[in-house]
């Protein structure tokens, strides 16, 4: 009966939500109603039940879609349906990461076949030099936003192509270019078949860079435009977001792969092979240069942006050679700093607290600074009690996961018993959870093992750390980091202080960001484009301890968290690592731990709570995905759709 009542209540709330047409978008972005934004991304982290994401890019895309829905910004999303998703991570007794893939049960998902205007299921055809790829289309309704997912598992395809979209970031370069062909060209074809005519094409990273080529082909065929004229007009409608500050992270393909897969489209564009390859080359005249998806994205878009202020500077420097006649400051790549979907990542207990002290309509005004001033009215004891409740809940969840891990590995009863009581709710708890790429330096805190052991086992100010995250299946150094950290459970001095929780996903992330005292992020500056996990922590009262990189470089004010280093980096990675490790130890020893454990007569860490409040007050509105989507609407979508332009 209780479950039935909750379902009814949720259904009624959904009906009210969907029936409300007086939204921010209806007032500020009305022109998009007739020509919506088409948002392309290779992954979407909507919910853990739909495993078509691997990490930050996908979760950012999911939050973007949710905020577009909340704000009423007319937007449709396009991605791929990965039948096996990203891998499930399982560690063996020696700490080695093993990858397992499960088939997603479509019948258990809120998903249905997309249909055309006649109600018939859609089947897309993509021609390559070596045959045709057939694509079916699924539809997921994310609030007001439809998400269309392309799936190659259809009977008309050969066995290789039926598996083409089965795994996220799986396979070789040929698989990758075929997936990106499906996403870009197939995505545009799918929208056309559904009957959607976008006014704006937003390419979220280079994976969808082929999409504008199909739009150009349509303009040439339908409107009789010459190629150069079609490029000019389509670029006016196209926006490109780059997320990767590492040159090696941008997809590049050999000429023969490009011709095999894009040759038929090139024929219809009526351009030569060299002209086509030039679209993806920094130097169109260099035949040795591979075809880069980021380059074509930049060349075929009217506006381009990075995802934080610092990342904008890095991106302008990285791609300056595309505009050799401009000084670096004039390179046309701006920035819109990422944000997170507050309602997704906010714990229910914190939501209840905000409901008591914030304006009644606060949930509809997340991007407004004045709304968050309400946190200053909260009783410090009430905030601290709420936080400790969430922390205890997180620790209980982690213990259950660790027991499951030990049981699956057939470990002895003593190990399982220890897992049932590991972590102390009274101890300063740090969280570190993200992709285990080596530049994120998960092992930095263990640079001096004796020193960190001393800090963690201080009898008066102990510290414990929770780790989680996956390494790419082909990233052996990242896997080695995981193994080294996971095996600290065999060190008698650290087994009670360091845990690694396997199979990081949205669900595990939700528990961690809602319960930790401190969120640690120590990438090698300036390689963190933005980083949004720490923004999720802010909403729930946790404090950030981070390198001044990505979003934290523009967020830290000296009183809303803690900083590692001074915002500079040495030309030598070894020297940078040494300096950052030393700074991390000093901040932990001299700032974080003393402030956390300094209690008043009521047992409250008053200065710590003041910093929690200041963090929420100064950061929650700025790093909301509602603010982010409003920025995209003002600075990108409206100008591209023919509305008023606003400088980024």
N, C-alpha and C positions, 0 to 999 in steps of 0.2 A: 504494500500500500504506500509506504514512504517513497519507494523508487518510482511508482506510478505517479505520485504527486510531483516529484522532482522533474520527471519527464514532461508532465503537463505544464509546469511552471516554465521550464526551458522553452517549450514550444510557444507559449504565449509571449515570452520575451522576444523570441525570434520573429514572431508575426509583427509585433510592435516595431522592432528594429527595421525589418524589411519594408514596413509600410510607411516609415517616416521619410518623406521626400524633402523636408526642410533641412538640408545638410549644409556643411561648409562648402562642399563642392557645387551645390546648386546655386549658391550665392557668388562664389569666387571663380568657379571654373565651368560656367554654364556652356561655353562654346564647345567643350569636349563632349557634351551630351550627344551632339550630332556626329562627331568624329572622335571616338574614344582613343585613349592611349592603348597601344598594343605593347605589353611588357614581356620581353623574351629573356628567359634565364635557363641555364642548363640544369638547375636544381631548385627545389622549393621545399623549405622546411616548415610545413604547415602544422604538422602534428606527428608524434612518433608513430601513430598508426598508419601513416602514409610515408613509407621509408624511401623517398625520392630525393634525399639530401645527404651530404657527407659532413658538412660543417658550416663555417661562418657565412659563406656565399649563399648557401641555400636557406639558412635561417634568416639572413637579411632579406632575401627575396620573399620569403613567407611573411615577414613582418611588414614589408612594403605593401604587399597585397592586402593584408588585414587593415592597415591604416588607410589605404585607398578606399576600402569598403566602409570603414567607420566615418571617414570624411565625406563620403559620397562623391569621390572623384571618379568619373567614368573611365574605367580601365578594364581591359581583358588581359589575361596572362597566358603565356604559351611556354610549355616545357616538354619534357620527355617522360613517358611512363616506363620506369625501370621495374620490370617484373620481379627482379631479385634485389633491387635497391643497392645500397652500399653494403659492405660486408658486416657480418656480426663478428665481433672480436672476442676471442677466447684465448687466455694465457694458459700454457701448460705449467707443470710443476717447476720448470726451470725458468719461467718468466718469458718464454718465447711467444710472440703474437702469432696466432693462427687465425686465418680468415675462413669464415663459413658463409654460404649464401643460401637464403631461404626463398622459396617461391611465395610471392604475395598472393593472398587469397582475395581475388577481386570481389567475390560475392560478399565479403565482410567489410568492404570499403564503401564510403559514401560517394560512389562513382557510377556513371552511366555512359553509354555511348553517345557521342555528340551527333546531332542530326542536322540535315540541311533544312531549308525553308519548307520543303515538302514533307518533312518528317522522316526522311530516309537516313540510315546510318552513313557516315561519310567515309569514303575510301580515297586516299590521295595517291597519286602516281608521281614518282620522281625518276626521271630518266638519267642514266649514266652511260658512259661509253661501253660498259660491259653488261648492261641490262637495266631492268626497271626495279625500283623498290616500292612496294605497296605499303601504305601507312593507314592504320585506323586511328580514330581520334576519340579520346575519352573526355568527359566533362566532370569537373569537380566544382561545386558551387561554394565559394568561400565568402560567406556573407553576400554582399551585393556584387562581388566580382566573380565572373566565371573563369576557371582555370582549365585550359585545354591541354591535354597530354597526348603526345604522339607515340604510337606503339607499332613496331614493325612485326610483331608476332601474328601474322596473318597467313592463311593457307597458300595464298598466291606466291609468297616469297620462297626462295630456296632456304635450306636449313641454316646457312650462315647468316642470312639477313633476318631470319625469324629471331635469332639471338641478338641482333644488332643493338636493340635498346634494352636488353635484359639487365645489364649492370651499369652502374654509374662509374665513370672513369675506369672502365675495364678495357681489356684488349690492347691491340697495338695501334700504330699510327693510322693504319687503314681503317680500323674500327672507329677511331676518334674522328677522322674527317667525314666518315659516313654518318656518324651521329650528329655532327655539326651541320652537315648537309640537310639531314632530316629536320633538325631544330629550326634552322634559318629558312631554307627554301620551303620545306614541308610546312613550317608554321605559317608562313604567308599564304601558301596554297590552302591550308585548312581554314584560315579566317575567311578567305574568299568564298570557299565552299559553304561555310556556315551562313554567309551573308553579312559579314562584318566588314565595314570599310573604315579602317583606322585613320585618324588624322595625324597621329604621332606614332612613331616606332621607337621604342626605348630598348636598346641593346644592353643588357646587363652583363658586361664582360664580353670578350671576343668570341665566345662559343657560338653566338648567333650572328656572326658577321656576314654570313652569306645571304641573310634575309633581304637586305636592301637590293641585292642583285635581282631577286625575283620581282620586287616592286618596280625596279627600273624596267625589267622586261615587260611587265604589264603596262606601264606607261607608254613604252614604245609601240606595243601591239595595239592597245586600246585608243591611244591619243595621237599616234603617228609621230611622236617625238624622236629626234635623233638621240643617239646614245649620250652625248655630252649634255644636251639639254635635259634629258631625263635624269641624269646623275645630279645635275644642279637642283632640280626641283625636288627629287626624293631626299637629297641631303638636307634640304630645308625642313623636312618633316622628321628627320632622324636624330636621335640623341644617343650618345655612347657613354657608358660608365666603365671606367677601368678600375680594377681592384688590386692589381698585382704590381708591387714595386720591385720585383726581382725579374731581370731580363729572361732568365731561363724558364720562368713560369708562364710565358706567353706561347700559345700554340703556334707551331711552324710546320709547314708541310712541303715535301719535295714536289718539283714541277710535275712529275709523272702522276703523282696522286691527285694533284689539282686538276690536271687535264682529264684523267679518267672519270672523275666525279663531277666536274663542272663543265666539261667540254660541250655537251649538248646545250647547256644554258649559254655558254659563250657564243655558240653558233647563232643563237637567237638574239643575242646582244649585238651581233655583227661587229665584233672586234677581234683582233688577232690574238694569238696565244701570248705574245710578248706584252701586248697592251693589258691583257687580263692579269698576267703575272705582276705587272707593274702596280696594280691596285693593292697588292699585298706586300710590296717591297718598299723599303725606305728609299733606295736608289733604283728607280725603274729600269735603269740601264745596266744594272749589275746582274748578269745571268747566273751568278753563283749564289745569289741571295735567295733564301727560302721564302715561301709565301707565309706571311704572318697575319694571324686573325685580328690582332690588335691594330695593326697598320690599316687593314681594310676598314675596320670599324671607325678609326679616326678619319680616314679619307672620305668615307661615305656618310658622315654625320655633320649636321650644322653646329651642334654643340657637343662638347665633351667635358666630362668632369671626373675628378678623382673623389675619394671618399673621406678625406680629412684635409685640413689645411696643409699639414706637413706633407701628406701624400701628393697634394697638388704640386708642391714645389719639386718633389722627387720625380713626378711624372713629366713635368715640363722639361726638366733636365734630361730625363731618359729619352724623350721623343723629340728633342729640339732639332735633330737633324732632318725631321720631316719638313721643317720650316726654316731652312738655312738663312733666309733673308731677314729673320726676326731675332731680336735679342731674347734671352731666355724668359724675361719677365712678361713678354708679349706673346708667348706661345699660347694658342687658344685652347688651353685645358684649365678649366676652373675647378672648384671643389664644392661639394655638398656633403657635409659630414654625416655619416651614418647615424641612425638611431634605432631604438628597439620598441617593439609593440608592448606598451606598458601593461595592458590587460592580460596579455599572454604570460608575462613573466612575473607579475605581481602576485605574491602569496595571498590567499584568502584572508589570513589574519591581518596582514597589512592593509588590505582593502577595507576591512571592517574598521580599522583604526582611522584610515583616511575618511571614511564615510562619516565618522563622528566629528571630525575637525575641519574638513574641507568644505567648500561650497557644495550645495546639493547637486549641481550639474558638473562637478569637477571631472568626471569621467569623459565628458564631451569637450573638455577644454584642456587637454593634457599638454598642449604646446604653449600654454600661456603661463608666464612666470608667476603672476599674482596668485594663481590657483595653489601653487606649492608653498606659498607663505604660511599656509595652514599648519605645516609641520612644526612651526615655531610655537604653536599653541598647545602642542601635545605635552602632557606631563612626562618628564624624563623617565620616571619609574615605569610608566605604562609602555613607553617605547622599548625600554630595556627588557621588560617582561615579555613583550611580544616577540622580540628578537630571540630571546632564550627559548621560547616555545618552538620557534622555527628551527633553531639550532638542534634542539633535542629531537625534533622530528627528522631532521636530516641525518643525524647520527644513527637513529633507529633504522632508517632506510639503508644506510651504508652497511650496517652490521648484517642486515638480512642479505644484502647482495654479496658480502664477503663470505657468509655462511654458504650461500649457494655456490660460489666459486670453489670453495674448499671441498664441498660435498661432491661437486662434479668431477673434481680431480682425485676423488677417493683418498683424501688426506686423512690423517689419524684423528681420533676423537679429541685429543688435546688441542690440535690446531683449530678444529671447528669450535670447540668451547672458547678458545681465545678470541676467535672472530666474533662471538656473541657479545663480548664485553669490551672490544677494542674501542679506543677514543673516549676521552673524558669530556663531558659537557661543560665542565668548569674551566677547561684549558683553552687558551687562545688558539683558534682553529683557522688555518690558512687553506684556501682552495686554489688549485692549479689544474685547469681542465681546458684542453684545446687540442688542435691537431699537433702531433708530435713531429713537426718539421724541425730540423736541427737549428735553424736560425731563431726559433722560439726559446731555445736554451732551457729546456725543462730541468736539466741537471745543474744549472748555475748555482743553485743554493747549496749543492753538495761539492762545490769546488774545493772547500777546505773541510773535510769530513770531521776532523777533530773539533773544529770551531762550531760547526752546526750542531754536533752532538752536545756540546756544552750548552748551547743556547736552548736546544730542545729539552734537555733534561735539567735545566736550572730548577732547583727545588722550590724557588719562590715565584718564578715566572716562566713556566714551561710552555712549549710550543708544539703543536701537532699539525701535520699537513696531509691533505687528501689530494691525490692525483687521479686524473682520468684523461683519456684521449687515445686516439688511434693514429697509427703511422700508415701512410700509403703502403699497399702491399709490396711495391717495388722499392721502398725507401728503407734500405737495410740500416743505415745509421740511425734513423728514427726508431726503428725496432730495437736497436741496441740500447737507446736511451730508455725505452720502456722496460726492457729486461733488467737493466741496472737498477732502476727505481723500484720495480716490483720485487726484486730480490733483496731489497733492504729489510724485508720482513724476516729474513734469516739472520739479521744482525741483532743481537740481544739488546743493544743500546738504542735501537731505533724501531724495533718491531711494534712497540706500543705507540709510536709517534708518527709513523709514515705508513699510509695505506694507498694501494692502487686499486681503483674500482674499474673493472673491465667493461667494455662495450658502451662507450660514451654515446649518448643520444639525447634527444630533446628532453626525455623524461628525467634522466640522470642530471642533465644540466639544470633543469628546473629546481630539483631538490638542492643542488649545490649552491646556486646563486641566491636562493632564498634563505640559506642557513649558515653560511660561513661568516666569520668575523671579518676576515680580510681576504681579498682576491688578489693573487699574485700574477703579474704579467711582466716578464723580463726578456722581450725579444732583443735581438741585436739591432739597435737603431741605425738607419731609419727604415727597417724592413717590414714593420707592421703598418699596413695600409690604414686601417682604422681600429679594428678590434672592438667587438660589441659585447663580449661577455661581461666585462666590467660595468657596462651601462646597465645590464640586468641586475647586477648586485646593488647598484645605487638605489633602485626602486625599493629594495627590501631592507635597506639600512646597513648593508655591509660597506666596508671601506676599501678603497683601492690602494694597492702598493705596486707601483708600476714604473717602468722606464718611461721617460718623457717622449713617447712615440705615439703615432696614430692619434686617436681621439684624446688621450690623456695629455698630450702636449698642449692642447688648447683648452683643457678642462681644469687642470690642477691650479689652484690659487694659493696653495700653502696651508690651507685650513680645511679642505674638503677631502683629504686623503693623505697619502704619503708618496714621495717621489724617490726613485732610485737614480742616482747620478744628477747631473746638472743640465742635461739636454744637449750634450755634445758627444761625439764619438771619435775614437782614434782611427787612423788609417789602418792600423794593425788590428785585426780581429782578436788576436791573442791579448794585446794590451787592453782593448775594450772590455773583453771578458774579465780580465783581472780587476780592472777599475770598477766595473759594475758589480762584481761579486763582493768586493770590499765595501762598496756603498750599501749594498743589500744587507750585509751583516751589521753595519753600523746603524742603519735605520731600524732594523729589527731590535737591536740591543739597546739603543739609546732613545728611540722614539716610540715604536709600536708597542713593544712589550711593557715598558714602564707606564705608558698611558692606559693600556688595557687593564693592568693590574692595580692601578692606583684607585682605591675606593674610599668613599666618604663614610660617615658614621652609619648611613643606611645601606651600605654595601654597593653603592652605585658608582660606576666609573664616570663621573660627571663630565670631565673633559672629553672622554671618548664619545659620550652621548651627544655632546655639543657638536662634535665633528660629524657624527652621523646625521644630525639634523641639518647642519650646514651643507653636507654633501647632497642630501635629498633636495634641499631648497634651491641650490645653485645649479644642479646638474640634471635632475629628473626631467624638467621641461625642455632643456636644451638638447638632450640626447634621446628624445622621443621620436619614434618613426612617424608620428603625426606631424611633428615639426618638419621632419625630413621630407615627407610627401608634399607638404605645403610649399616647401622650398622648390621641389621639383616642379610643382604646378606653376608657381610664379615665374621661375627662372628658365624653365625648360619647356614644359608642356604647352603653356599658353602661347609663347612666341612661335613654337613649331606649328601650332594649329591655327595660327593667324591672329592670335590675341595680342595684347600689349606686351612688349619686350621689357624685361627687367634684368639689369646686369647681375651676373652670378657672383 
